[in-house]
Amino acid sequence: MFKRLTLLWTVLRGDARQLWFALRHPDAPGWLKLGTALIALYLFSPIDLIPDVLPVIGVVDDLVLVPLAIRWLLKRLPPEIAQAAASRRAG
């Protein structure tokens, strides 16, 4: 489990940090918090689309779906929150 999280964090570092800063923004919408909670629930849930017990392919669904979901949320941010989160991420 820890190895999977380490690999996922390496892949997602930039988008995950931007999402974190967007969540901490005072005007962060409720749908952003709900979407992030659902992503975290999927990531930590033992129930996956493809079971993790299958070598390689079991982790691939996490490595594909989670980044896509995070990117999807980030693209729907209000412009002022997206800009503030991007500037915090860069700095």
N, C-alpha and C positions, 0 to 999 in steps of 0.2 A: 504494500500500500504506500509506504513512504517513498519507495523508488518511483512509483507512478506519479506521485505528487511532485517530486523533484523534477522529473522530466517535463511534466505539464507546466510547472512554473517557469522553467527555462524557455519553453515555447511561447508562453503567454505573457511574459514579464511586462512588456510595454502596454499591451491592451488591458491587462489586469490592473496595472498601476493607474491607468487613465480611468478605468471603471471605479476604482477605489476613490480617486479624487472626486469623481462625479457624484458618487454616493455621499461623500462628506460635504458636498456643496449645500448651503442652506436652502436652496430652492430645488433640490433634487426631487423629481416627481415620485409619487408612490409606486407607479408601475416599474420604475427602475429598481427600487428596493425589492419589489416582489419578484421581478425577473432575475435579479442577482441571487435572491434566496432560492429560487427554483434551480438555478444553475448549480449552486453549492449543494443542494439536496441531491441532484442527479449525480454530481461528482462523488459524493460521499456515500450514496446509497449502494447497497449490494445488488440492486436490481439495475441491469443495464440492457441496452438493446442487444448487445453481443456479450455473453458472459466473459468475465475476466480470466476464467480458468483456461480459456483457449489461448495457446501461445501466440504472441504478437497481435493477432487480430482482435483479441479481447480488449486490449488497451487502445487500439486504433480508434474505436468509436469515441472514447473520451478525448483523444487527441484531435479528433475532427469536429465533433459536435460542440464541445465546450468552447473552443476558440470561435467557431461560427456563431454561437449564441451570444458570446460577449461582443463580438464585432457587430452583430445585429442590434444589440441594445445601444452600443455606442453611436451607431449611425442614426438612431432615432432620438438622440438627446436634443433638447432645445439648444439653439446656437450659442447662447451665452454660457450655458453650463459646459458644453463641449469645448468651447474656447478656453474657459477657465481651467478645466481639467487637463487640456493639452498643454497649457502653459505651465501648470504645476508639475506635470510629468517631465517636461523638458528641463525644468529648473531644479 
